[in-house]
Amino acid sequence: MLNAACWRVCLLFAAFVAVSSLAVAQGTRADYERADRLRDLARDKVFRRWVTANWSEDGDRFWYRLQTDVNAFEFVVVDAAQGRKEPAFDHAAVAKALGEATNQTLQPNNLPFEKLTLSDDGSSVEFVSSKKLWRVDRRTSELTTLGDAPPAGEPPAVQPAEPRGRRRRSTEREAAAWDRRAAGSPDGKWVAFVREHKLWLRPLIDEAGRREVLLGDDGKESDTYEGSPFFWSPDSRHLVALRWKRGQRHTVHFVESSPKDQTQPKLHSFDYLKPGDEIPQAKLHLFDVEALKQVPVDDSLFSNPWLDEPRVEWLPDSTRCVFTYNQRGHQVMRVLSLDAATGMVEAVVNEETKTFFDYAGKQFLRLLPETDELIWMSERDGWNHLYLVDTKSRAVKNQITRGNWVVRGVDRVDTEARQIWFRAGGIHPQQDPYHIHFCRVNFDGTNLTQLTNGDGTYAVEYSPDRRYFVGIYSRVDLPNVCELRSTSDGALLCELERADASKLNATGLKPLERFVSKARDGQTDIHGVIARPTNFDPEKRYPVIEYIYAGPHSAFVPKAFADYHHYLQGMAELGFIVVQIDGMGTSHRSKAFHDVCWKNLGDSGFPDRIAWIKAAADKYPQMDLSRVGIYGGSAGGQSSTRALLAHGDFYKVAVSDCGCHDNRMDKIWWNELWMSWPIGPHYAEQSNVTQANKLQGKLMLVVGEVDRNVDPASTMQVANALIKADKDFDLLIIPGAGHGSAETPYGQRRRKDFFVRHLLGVEPRR
């Protein structure tokens, strides 16, 4: 018989063998190779996923070309009024007839044309093939030639439009930017210009006695009209110009060690304002053009403007102009009215907050001068909503939208119907609050119409007359569903397509799993996703890695379906369970949820993230919380390092790329918006440099040598502090790489190796 000591030795040996076996099964060369093949594995595996409507002139019908398989397509015609879809024609009959006419062998699912023209009554379609124009009778499938195709120089057919949300559209404000910088007066009599920093007028009409006039003689090099836009009143009697007080220049330098065009290094320098710097500031100045004099303006309501150029609009009657004021520190946001005759300034909207006004992500202003109103976006009731303001009384006439949900953006303001078309998040309480839905509401807040209600996040494209729209919704675990809906009430007229992901599923790739748990307050839902390797074994235990980006300017957990989420799945494939979470302090929820970040970026939502991961592990025992890693870039680089400094009892390994590790070192707008101004002690308290001596676990810092987004010195200062604290860490500097250097092939490989080595305990790819 074995004595107790022998039994202990045997048990220890058995445990060693078990752990060794587990390690061998993960982080192997085969795992790396499988991770590298994911993109090719997922390519061209999902079909019937997009519908791009090509509308008839009467707006009652449209056609679309649908991909049904690899190199396989079909044409579909939809009668929107009837809510009915059907094949555009008999594809087999057309393939046979067109093949005989052109002496070709054609396949019904790969016809040699991509575009159709639908007849007015919908009874036939025309297309171009083999340089000829053809017509197909949709009822009989009879094919006839209409002669040679139109010359190539004629206007092309309408190109398919992408659903909203898949491309960026220029705004009215951007389009008007050029107009407002036009120096000529509306009546064509004067042109405004700047000479030696002063404001001048030059006559455009040769009349007796007219000459150049020095209108603004208060300009100087340090406080100049140079570069000012000019805002003429519609009647040309008044002019508003901006005079810019110069700020300091903050120059960042770095050395490019290995430039491609020379042997010697290059020194690069660029202007880069940082928190606390003296900033350039623009002040409005009013001029009476008829009297050729400046009208004094009291600037007490706009004394400390932020960097942004104010938005200035004259009312049609020229009695006053309205402009925005964003106070430095972002706790005061105003819409101000300037009286043209007196120079008096009054606040039409006065938005003051104890934390921050999110001017970068939650600002909307639409003037309605015909009715002396404006539409304004605010979080004053705790949620991001729209308000109708009387510009004369300066009172809120009514709150347009309300409820425990948020307006995510305004798409259209219809002044004739007095309606607003907008995007909302959280408006369906039973759904993920980050899902985008489309809605319409009257100016007075009545008749709120939810145009979409599928359980997913939407992109939409309206018909030209806006009577209908094609909506496409999905989730990370639900491939695209394409619908035709009515804009009058959002009624579903026809489900057009439901994506076919069977071939993707056959590869072994699984969709991300959505998971919800409670936040630090025990009440608020925190949403995230879970990725597992394709060879996931429920009998094994896996280290957990969190991909983090906690920037307060948005939310980051994916919501829409994708073939695969490479940055999560690629890491999971090596033998990890990978998660991504939106903790408190990120955007698109309540004001209270967002306010957690204020003067508190070091928080990064970690109390919510750790609670979420623990809740997930309670449900899935395969998650080994004794081995938790984290990685991220930029703000995520700051947070991932912070994880080991402030929560080293939970996170054991981190890879931090191009981190803004000290908010005093990073770009001014992003940091002052969330960390506030003036610079207070909280900046230093939350700096990874200041806290470097608290490092626990394994850390790899990655930085691109020529990063122009985040000063690369920020990473080097953390490295310096770690060295002074005698802490072990890895530092990877990638020559010639900019922001996001860990996303280069070499950076990605080194990041994967670091986790395999320190979480799986094996040498990678060996």
C-alpha positions in Angstrom: 0.0 0.0 0.0 1.1 3.6 -0.7 1.6 5.8 2.3 0.1 9.4 2.5 3.2 11.1 1.2 3.2 8.8 -1.9 -0.4 9.5 -2.5 0.3 13.3 -2.4 3.1 12.9 -5.0 0.8 10.8 -7.3 -2.0 13.4 -7.1 0.4 16.2 -7.8 1.8 14.3 -10.8 -1.7 13.6 -12.1 -2.6 17.3 -11.8 0.5 18.2 -13.7 -0.3 15.8 -16.5 -3.9 17.2 -16.7 -2.7 20.8 -16.9 0.0 19.8 -19.4 -2.6 18.0 -21.5 -4.8 21.1 -21.5 -2.0 23.4 -22.5 -0.9 21.2 -25.3 -4.5 21.3 -26.7 -4.5 25.1 -26.8 -2.2 27.7 -28.4 -0.8 25.2 -30.8 0.4 25.8 -34.4 -2.9 24.3 -35.6 -4.8 26.8 -33.6 -2.8 29.7 -35.1 -3.3 28.3 -38.6 -7.0 28.0 -38.0 -7.2 31.5 -36.7 -5.4 32.8 -39.7 -7.8 31.0 -42.0 -11.0 32.5 -40.5 -11.4 35.3 -43.0 -11.2 32.9 -45.9 -13.3 30.4 -44.1 -16.1 32.9 -43.7 -15.9 34.5 -47.1 -18.9 34.1 -49.4 -20.9 32.0 -47.0 -24.0 34.2 -46.3 -26.6 35.0 -49.0 -29.9 36.7 -49.5 -28.7 39.3 -47.0 -29.1 42.7 -48.8 -31.9 44.3 -50.7 -31.2 47.5 -52.7 -34.5 48.8 -54.0 -34.6 50.4 -57.5 -37.9 52.3 -57.5 -40.2 53.0 -60.4 -41.1 56.6 -61.2 -44.5 56.3 -59.7 -43.0 54.9 -56.5 -45.3 51.9 -56.4 -42.9 49.3 -57.5 -39.2 48.4 -57.3 -36.8 45.7 -58.3 -33.7 44.3 -56.8 -31.0 41.8 -57.7 -30.4 39.2 -55.0 -27.4 37.1 -54.5 -28.6 33.6 -53.7 -25.3 31.7 -53.7 -21.7 32.1 -55.0 -22.0 33.6 -58.4 -25.8 33.0 -58.3 -28.3 35.8 -58.6 -32.0 36.4 -59.2 -34.1 39.4 -60.0 -37.1 40.2 -57.9 -39.9 42.7 -58.5 -42.0 44.1 -55.6 -45.4 45.7 -55.8 -45.1 47.9 -52.8 -48.8 49.0 -52.8 -49.9 45.4 -52.7 -47.1 44.2 -50.4 -46.3 41.4 -52.9 -42.9 40.2 -54.3 -42.3 37.8 -57.1 -39.6 36.9 -59.6 -39.0 39.6 -62.1 -39.4 37.0 -64.9 -39.0 33.3 -65.6 -35.2 33.1 -65.2 -35.0 29.7 -67.0 -37.1 30.9 -69.9 -35.1 34.1 -70.3 -31.8 32.2 -70.1 -32.9 29.9 -72.8 -34.3 32.6 -75.1 -31.4 35.0 -74.6 -28.9 32.2 -75.1 -30.4 31.2 -78.4 -30.6 34.8 -79.6 -26.9 35.4 -78.8 -25.6 31.9 -79.4 -24.5 31.4 -75.8 -25.1 28.9 -73.1 -26.6 30.8 -70.1 -27.4 29.8 -66.6 -30.7 31.0 -65.1 -29.0 32.0 -61.9 -26.2 34.0 -63.6 -27.6 36.0 -66.4 -25.3 38.4 -68.2 -26.7 41.7 -66.9 -27.1 43.4 -63.5 -29.6 46.1 -64.1 -33.2 46.3 -65.1 -35.7 49.0 -66.2 -39.2 48.4 -65.0 -42.0 49.5 -67.2 -44.5 52.1 -65.9 -47.2 49.4 -65.5 -44.8 46.8 -64.2 -45.7 44.4 -67.0 -42.3 44.2 -68.6 -38.6 44.8 -67.9 -35.8 45.9 -70.1 -32.1 45.2 -69.8 -28.9 45.5 -71.8 -26.9 42.4 -72.9 -24.5 41.7 -75.8 -24.7 45.5 -76.7 -28.4 45.3 -77.4 -31.5 46.4 -75.5 -34.0 43.6 -74.7 -37.5 43.5 -73.3 -39.1 40.7 -71.4 -42.9 40.4 -71.0 -43.2 39.4 -67.4 -46.3 37.4 -67.9 -45.4 35.3 -71.0 -41.5 35.5 -70.7 -41.5 36.5 -74.3 -38.1 38.1 -75.2 -37.8 40.8 -77.9 -34.9 42.9 -79.0 -35.3 46.7 -79.1 -32.2 47.3 -81.1 -28.7 48.5 -80.1 -28.1 49.5 -76.6 -28.0 53.2 -75.8 -24.6 54.9 -76.3 -22.2 54.5 -73.4 -22.1 58.3 -72.9 -25.7 58.5 -71.8 -26.4 58.9 -68.1 -25.9 55.6 -66.3 -28.8 53.8 -64.6 -29.4 54.7 -61.0 -26.8 53.0 -58.8 -28.0 50.9 -55.9 -28.1 53.0 -52.7 -26.8 51.6 -49.5 -29.1 51.4 -46.5 -28.8 54.3 -44.1 -26.0 53.6 -41.6 -23.7 52.0 -44.1 -22.4 55.3 -45.5 -21.8 58.8 -44.2 -23.9 61.6 -45.6 -22.9 65.2 -45.6 -24.9 67.4 -43.4 -26.7 70.7 -44.2 -24.3 72.4 -41.9 -21.3 71.1 -43.9 -22.9 72.1 -47.2 -23.6 75.6 -46.0 -20.0 76.1 -44.7 -18.8 77.4 -48.1 -21.7 79.8 -48.5 -21.2 81.5 -45.2 -17.5 82.2 -46.0 -18.5 84.1 -49.2 -17.4 87.6 -48.5 -19.8 89.4 -50.9 -22.9 91.0 -49.5 -26.3 89.7 -50.7 -27.1 92.9 -52.5 -23.8 92.8 -54.4 -22.6 96.2 -53.2 -19.8 95.2 -50.8 -17.2 92.5 -50.3 -15.6 92.0 -46.9 -12.0 91.1 -46.6 -9.1 91.1 -44.1 -5.9 93.1 -44.5 -3.2 93.1 -41.9 -5.6 91.4 -39.4 -8.2 94.2 -39.7 -11.6 94.0 -41.3 -12.3 96.0 -44.5 -15.1 96.6 -47.0 -14.5 97.2 -50.6 -17.3 98.5 -52.9 -18.4 96.2 -55.8 -20.4 98.9 -57.5 -18.6 102.0 -58.8 -20.5 104.8 -57.3 -19.4 108.3 -56.6 -17.8 108.6 -53.1 -17.5 104.9 -52.6 -14.1 103.7 -51.4 -12.5 101.0 -49.3 -13.6 101.3 -45.7 -11.7 100.1 -42.6 -14.6 98.6 -40.7 -12.9 96.7 -37.9 -9.8 98.4 -36.8 -9.4 96.4 -33.6 -7.7 93.4 -35.3 -4.0 92.6 -34.6 -1.7 89.7 -35.0 -2.7 88.2 -31.6 -6.4 88.9 -32.0 -7.2 88.8 -35.7 -10.0 88.7 -38.2 -7.8 86.6 -40.5 -9.5 83.4 -41.5 -12.9 84.7 -40.3 -16.1 83.6 -42.0 -18.4 86.4 -42.8 -22.1 86.3 -41.9 -24.1 88.9 -43.9 -27.7 89.8 -42.9 -30.1 89.0 -45.7 -30.7 92.7 -46.2 -27.0 93.5 -46.4 -27.3 96.1 -43.7 -25.3 94.2 -41.0 -22.3 91.9 -41.0 -21.0 89.6 -38.3 -17.4 88.5 -38.4 -15.3 86.4 -36.0 -12.2 87.8 -34.4 -9.8 85.1 -33.3 -7.6 85.4 -30.3 -4.6 83.3 -30.9 -3.8 80.5 -28.5 -0.5 78.8 -27.8 1.3 76.4 -30.2 1.9 73.0 -28.7 4.3 71.1 -30.9 4.8 67.4 -30.7 8.0 65.9 -32.1 9.0 62.3 -32.8 11.7 60.6 -34.8 11.0 58.2 -37.6 14.0 55.8 -37.3 13.6 54.0 -40.6 12.1 56.2 -43.3 11.6 54.5 -46.7 13.2 57.2 -48.7 16.5 57.8 -46.9 19.0 56.1 -44.6 19.0 58.8 -41.9 16.2 59.2 -39.4 13.6 62.0 -39.8 12.4 64.4 -37.2 8.6 65.0 -37.5 6.8 67.9 -35.8 3.2 68.8 -35.8 0.7 71.1 -33.8 -1.2 69.2 -31.2 -3.1 71.0 -28.4 -3.3 69.2 -25.1 -5.6 69.6 -22.1 -4.9 72.9 -20.3 -3.3 74.6 -23.2 -4.2 78.2 -24.1 -6.6 77.8 -27.0 -7.6 80.0 -29.9 -11.0 81.6 -29.2 -13.5 83.2 -31.6 -15.7 86.1 -30.6 -18.6 87.6 -32.6 -18.3 91.2 -33.7 -21.3 93.1 -35.2 -21.0 95.8 -37.9 -23.5 98.3 -39.2 -22.7 98.5 -42.9 -25.0 101.4 -43.6 -23.3 103.5 -40.8 -19.9 101.9 -41.5 -19.2 101.3 -37.9 -18.9 98.5 -35.3 -21.8 97.9 -33.0 -20.6 97.2 -29.4 -21.6 93.7 -28.2 -21.5 92.6 -24.6 -19.8 89.2 -24.6 -20.5 88.3 -21.0 -22.7 85.4 -22.2 -20.0 84.0 -24.4 -16.8 85.1 -22.7 -14.9 81.8 -22.7 -15.6 80.0 -25.9 -14.3 76.5 -26.8 -12.2 75.9 -29.9 -15.2 75.2 -32.2 -16.3 77.9 -34.6 -19.8 79.0 -33.5 -22.7 78.3 -35.7 -24.2 81.6 -36.8 -27.6 82.1 -38.6 -29.4 85.3 -39.5 -33.2 85.3 -39.3 -34.8 86.1 -42.7 -36.1 89.5 -41.5 -32.4 90.5 -40.6 -33.4 91.8 -37.2 -31.1 89.4 -35.4 -28.8 86.5 -35.7 -28.6 83.4 -33.6 -25.4 81.7 -32.7 -24.1 78.8 -30.5 -21.8 79.1 -27.5 -19.9 76.1 -26.1 -18.1 77.2 -23.0 -14.7 75.7 -22.3 -15.1 72.9 -19.9 -18.4 71.9 -21.7 -20.7 72.5 -18.7 -22.4 75.5 -20.4 -24.0 75.3 -23.9 -26.1 78.2 -25.1 -28.0 79.3 -28.1 -27.7 83.1 -28.1 -29.7 85.8 -30.0 -27.8 89.0 -31.1 -30.0 92.0 -31.8 -28.8 93.7 -35.0 -29.8 97.2 -34.0 -28.6 97.3 -30.4 -26.0 94.6 -30.1 -27.9 93.1 -27.2 -27.3 89.4 -26.6 -29.9 87.2 -24.9 -29.9 83.4 -24.2 -32.6 81.6 -26.1 -31.4 78.3 -24.7 -29.2 78.1 -21.6 -28.0 74.5 -21.1 -26.0 74.1 -17.9 -24.9 70.8 -16.3 -22.9 69.7 -13.3 -21.0 67.2 -15.4 -20.7 67.7 -19.2 -22.7 68.6 -22.2 -21.9 66.0 -24.9 -21.5 68.5 -27.7 -19.6 66.0 -29.8 -22.2 63.3 -29.9 -25.5 64.7 -28.7 -26.0 68.1 -30.2 -28.8 69.1 -32.6 -30.1 72.5 -33.4 -32.7 73.4 -36.1 -34.0 77.0 -36.3 -37.5 77.4 -37.5 -37.6 81.2 -38.2 -41.0 81.2 -39.9 -42.6 80.2 -36.6 -40.1 81.7 -34.1 -39.1 78.3 -32.9 -36.2 76.0 -32.7 -35.6 72.3 -32.1 -33.0 71.5 -29.5 -31.4 68.3 -28.2 -30.8 67.9 -24.5 -30.3 65.4 -21.7 -31.9 67.7 -19.1 -34.5 65.1 -18.0 -31.8 62.4 -17.7 -32.3 61.0 -21.3 -31.3 62.4 -24.7 -34.4 64.0 -26.1 -35.7 66.7 -28.3 -37.4 70.0 -27.2 -39.3 72.7 -29.1 -38.3 76.2 -27.9 -40.1 79.5 -28.5 -37.3 81.8 -29.6 -39.2 85.0 -28.6 -40.2 84.0 -25.1 -37.2 81.7 -24.8 -39.4 79.1 -23.1 -39.7 75.4 -23.9 -43.1 75.1 -25.7 -43.0 71.3 -25.2 -40.8 68.3 -24.9 -41.0 66.6 -28.3 -39.7 63.1 -27.2 -39.7 61.7 -23.7 -39.2 58.4 -21.9 -36.5 56.1 -20.6 -34.9 55.8 -24.1 -32.7 58.1 -26.2 -32.7 59.9 -29.5 -29.7 58.6 -31.4 -29.9 61.1 -34.2 -32.2 63.3 -36.3 -32.6 62.3 -40.0 -35.1 64.8 -41.2 -37.1 67.8 -40.1 -40.3 68.3 -42.2 -41.4 71.9 -41.5 -44.5 71.6 -43.6 -45.9 68.6 -41.8 -44.2 69.7 -38.5 -42.7 66.3 -38.1 -39.3 64.9 -37.1 -37.8 61.7 -38.4 -35.2 60.3 -36.0 -33.3 57.3 -34.8 -33.9 55.9 -31.3 -32.2 53.5 -28.9 -34.0 51.6 -26.2 -37.5 52.6 -27.4 -38.5 48.9 -27.4 -38.0 48.0 -23.7 -37.8 44.3 -24.3 -34.9 44.7 -26.7 -31.2 45.5 -26.4 -31.2 49.2 -25.7 -28.4 49.8 -28.2 -30.6 48.6 -31.1 -31.2 51.4 -33.6 -34.9 51.9 -34.5 -36.5 54.5 -36.7 -39.3 56.8 -35.6 -41.4 59.8 -36.5 -43.0 62.4 -34.2 -44.9 65.6 -34.5 -43.3 68.9 -33.3 -45.8 69.0 -30.4 -44.8 65.5 -29.2 -47.9 63.8 -30.4 -48.3 60.8 -32.8 -45.0 59.1 -32.0 -44.7 56.4 -34.6 -42.3 53.6 -34.3 -41.5 52.7 -37.9 -39.5 49.6 -37.0 -40.0 46.9 -34.4 -38.0 43.8 -35.5 -35.8 42.5 -32.7 -32.5 43.8 -34.0 -30.6 46.9 -35.0 -31.8 48.6 -38.2 -30.5 50.3 -41.3 -33.2 51.8 -43.6 -33.6 53.3 -47.1 -36.7 55.3 -47.9 -38.4 55.3 -51.3 -38.0 58.6 -53.2 -41.4 59.8 -52.1 -40.9 58.4 -48.6 -44.2 56.4 -48.7 -42.2 53.2 -48.1 -38.9 52.1 -46.9 -36.7 49.0 -47.0 -35.6 48.1 -43.5 -32.8 45.6 -42.8 -32.3 44.5 -39.2 -29.9 42.0 -37.6 -28.2 41.0 -34.4 -24.8 39.4 -33.8 -26.8 36.1 -33.5 -29.3 36.8 -36.2 -28.4 37.3 -39.9 -30.1 40.1 -41.9 -33.9 40.3 -42.2 -35.0 42.5 -45.0 -38.5 44.1 -44.9 -40.7 46.4 -46.8 -42.7 48.8 -44.5 -45.1 51.7 -44.8 -43.9 55.0 -43.5 -47.4 56.1 -42.6 -47.6 53.7 -39.6 -44.6 51.4 -39.8 -46.8 48.5 -40.8 -44.9 45.5 -42.3 -46.0 45.1 -45.9 -43.8 42.3 -46.9 -40.8 40.3 -45.6 -38.5 40.5 -48.6 -35.6 38.3 -47.6 -34.2 36.4 -44.7 -30.4 35.8 -45.0 -29.2 32.3 -45.5 -26.2 31.6 -43.3 -26.4 27.8 -43.5 -23.0 27.6 -45.3 -21.4 29.8 -42.7 -22.8 27.6 -39.9 -21.5 24.5 -41.6 -17.9 25.8 -41.2 -18.2 25.5 -37.4 -18.1 29.3 -36.9 -20.7 30.2 -34.3 -22.3 33.6 -33.9 -21.4 35.7 -30.9 -23.5 35.0 -27.8 -25.2 38.0 -26.2 -25.1 38.1 -22.5 -26.6 40.5 -20.0 -25.9 41.0 -16.3 -26.3 43.7 -13.7 -24.0 46.7 -13.2 -22.3 47.8 -10.0 -25.6 49.2 -8.8 -27.3 45.8 -9.0 -30.1 47.3 -11.2 -28.8 48.5 -14.6 -28.4 46.0 -17.4 -24.9 45.7 -18.8 -24.6 44.2 -22.3 -21.8 42.3 -23.8 -20.9 39.4 -26.1 -19.0 36.1 -25.8 -16.8 34.4 -28.5 -15.6 30.8 -28.2 -13.2 28.9 -30.4 -14.7 26.8 -33.2 -13.4 23.6 -31.5 -14.8 24.6 -28.2 -15.0 21.7 -25.8 -17.6 22.2 -22.9 -15.6 19.8 -20.8 -12.5 22.1 -20.8 -11.7 25.3 -19.0 -10.5 28.3 -20.9 -8.8 31.5 -20.0 -10.9 34.6 -20.5 -9.7 37.6 -22.5 -11.6 40.9 -22.6 -11.3 43.2 -25.5 -11.8 46.7 -24.1 -12.7 50.1 -25.5 -14.4 52.3 -23.0 -14.4 55.6 -24.8 -17.2 57.8 -23.5 -18.0 59.1 -27.0 -19.9 56.0 -28.0 -20.7 52.3 -27.2 -18.7 49.6 -28.8 -20.1 46.1 -28.4 -21.1 44.9 -31.9 -24.9 44.7 -32.5 -25.2 43.9 -36.2 -24.6 40.5 -37.8 -21.2 39.9 -39.4 -19.7 36.9 -41.1 -17.4 36.7 -38.2 -16.0 39.3 -35.7 -12.4 38.9 -36.5 -10.9 40.7 -33.5 -12.8 38.5 -31.1 -12.9 35.2 -33.0 -9.3 35.4 -34.1 -8.2 35.5 -30.5 -10.7 33.0 -29.3 -9.4 30.5 -31.8 -6.1 30.1 -30.0 -7.9 28.6 -27.0 -9.6 31.4 -25.2 -13.1 32.6 -24.4 -13.1 36.3 -25.5 -15.6 38.9 -24.3 -16.5 42.5 -25.1 -18.6 44.7 -22.8 -20.1 48.2 -22.6 -19.7 49.3 -19.0 -21.0 52.4 -17.3 -19.3 55.6 -18.6 -20.0 54.8 -22.2 -22.7 56.5 -24.3 -26.2 55.8 -25.7 -27.8 55.1 -22.4 -29.1 57.4 -19.6 -27.3 60.6 -18.6 -26.5 58.9 -15.2 -25.0 55.9 -17.0 -22.8 58.3 -19.1 -21.9 60.6 -16.2 -19.8 57.8 -14.6 -17.0 58.8 -16.9 -16.9 62.5 -15.9 -13.5 63.3 -14.3 -13.2 59.5 -14.0 -11.8 57.9 -17.2 -9.7 55.7 -15.0 -12.9 53.9 -14.0 -13.4 52.5 -17.5 -16.5 50.7 -16.3 -14.4 48.1 -14.5 -16.8 47.4 -11.6 -19.4 46.6 -14.2 -17.1 44.6 -16.4 -15.8 42.4 -13.6 -19.3 41.8 -12.3 -20.4 40.9 -15.9 -17.5 38.4 -16.4 -18.2 36.8 -13.0 -21.9 36.4 -13.8 -21.0 34.8 -17.2 -18.6 32.4 -15.4 -21.4 31.4 -13.0 -23.4 30.3 -16.0 -20.5 28.9 -18.0 -18.0 27.1 -15.8 -15.7 26.7 -18.8 -14.6 30.3 -18.1 -11.5 30.1 -15.9 -11.4 33.3 -13.9 -8.0 32.5 -12.4 -6.6 33.3 -15.9 -8.1 36.6 -17.2 -6.4 38.8 -19.7 -7.4 42.1 -21.4 -6.3 44.1 -24.4 -7.2 47.3 -26.2 -5.8 50.2 -28.2 -5.9 54.0 -27.8 -8.4 54.6 -25.0 -8.5 50.9 -24.8 -4.8 50.9 -24.3 -5.2 53.3 -21.4 -7.9 51.0 -19.9 -6.1 47.7 -20.4 -3.0 49.0 -18.5 -5.3 50.5 -15.9 -6.7 47.0 -15.4 -3.4 45.7 -14.1 -2.8 48.8 -12.0 -6.2 49.1 -10.3 -7.6 45.5 -10.6 -4.6 43.3 -10.7 -6.4 40.9 -8.4 -8.7 40.0 -11.3 -6.9 40.7 -14.5 -3.5 38.9 -14.9 -2.3 39.8 -18.4 -2.7 42.9 -20.5 -1.6 44.1 -23.9 -1.9 47.8 -24.4 -1.5 49.5 -27.8 -1.0 53.2 -28.4 -2.6 54.1 -25.1 -3.4 57.6 -24.0 -2.1 56.6 -20.6 -2.1 60.1 -19.1 -5.0 62.4 -20.1 -2.8 65.4 -19.9 -0.7 64.0 -22.8 -3.6 63.3 -25.2 -5.6 65.5 -27.6 -7.4 68.4 -26.0 -11.0 68.0 -27.2 -11.5 64.4 -26.2 -9.9 64.7 -22.8 -11.3 68.1 -21.7 -14.8 66.9 -22.7 -14.8 64.0 -20.3 -12.1 65.0 -17.8 -13.1 68.6 -17.7 -11.3 71.9 -17.4 -9.4 73.4 -15.7 -6.9 70.6 -15.2 -7.4 69.3 -11.7 -5.7 66.7 -9.5 -7.9 63.9 -10.9 -5.8 64.0 -14.1 -2.7 63.0 -12.2 -4.5 60.6 -9.9 -5.8 58.6 -12.8 -2.7 58.6 -14.9 -1.1 55.3 -15.6 2.2 57.0 -15.2 1.4 58.1 -11.7 0.0 54.6 -10.8 2.7 52.6 -12.5 4.2 51.4 -9.2 1.0 49.4 -8.6 1.5 47.1 -11.5 0.5 43.4 -11.0 0.6 40.7 -13.6 2.1 40.6 -17.1 2.0 43.7 -19.3 3.1 44.4 -22.8 3.1 48.0 -24.1 2.9 48.5 -27.8 3.4 51.8 -29.6 3.8 53.0 -33.2 6.9 55.1 -33.7 5.0 57.7 -35.8 1.7 57.9 -34.1 0.0 61.2 -34.8 -3.2 60.5 -33.0 -1.9 59.8 -29.5 1.5 61.2 -28.6 3.8 58.1 -28.6 5.7 59.7 -25.6 2.6 58.8 -23.5 3.5 55.1 -23.8 7.2 55.8 -23.2 6.4 57.8 -20.0 4.6 54.7 -18.6 7.6 52.6 -19.5 9.9 55.1 -17.7 7.7 55.0 -14.6 7.6 51.2 -14.6 11.4 51.1 -14.8 11.7 53.6 -12.0 9.4 51.3 -10.0 11.5 48.3 -10.9 8.6 46.5 -12.6 9.0 43.9 -15.2 7.1 44.5 -18.5 7.5 44.1 -22.2 7.8 47.0 -24.6 7.2 46.7 -28.3 8.0 49.8 -30.5 7.1 49.2 -34.1 9.2 51.4 -36.4 7.2 53.3 -39.1 3.8 52.4 -37.6 1.2 54.9 -36.7 -1.9 54.7 -34.4 -3.1 51.1 -33.9 0.3 49.5 -34.4 -0.8 46.3 -32.7 -3.2 45.8 -35.6 -0.3 45.3 -38.0 0.4 41.7 -38.8 3.5 41.7 -36.6 1.7 43.5 -33.8 -1.3 41.0 -33.9 1.0 38.0 -33.8 3.0 39.4 -30.9 -0.2 40.1 -29.0 -1.5 36.6 -29.5 1.8 35.1 -28.5 1.8 37.1 -25.3 -1.5 35.8 -24.2 -0.7 32.2 -25.3 2.5 32.4 -23.3 1.2 33.9 -20.1 -2.4 32.6 -20.0 -2.0 29.2 -21.6 1.5 28.6 -20.3 2.9 27.3 -23.6 5.4 28.7 -26.1 3.3 29.8 -29.1 3.6 28.1 -32.4 6.5 26.0 -31.3 
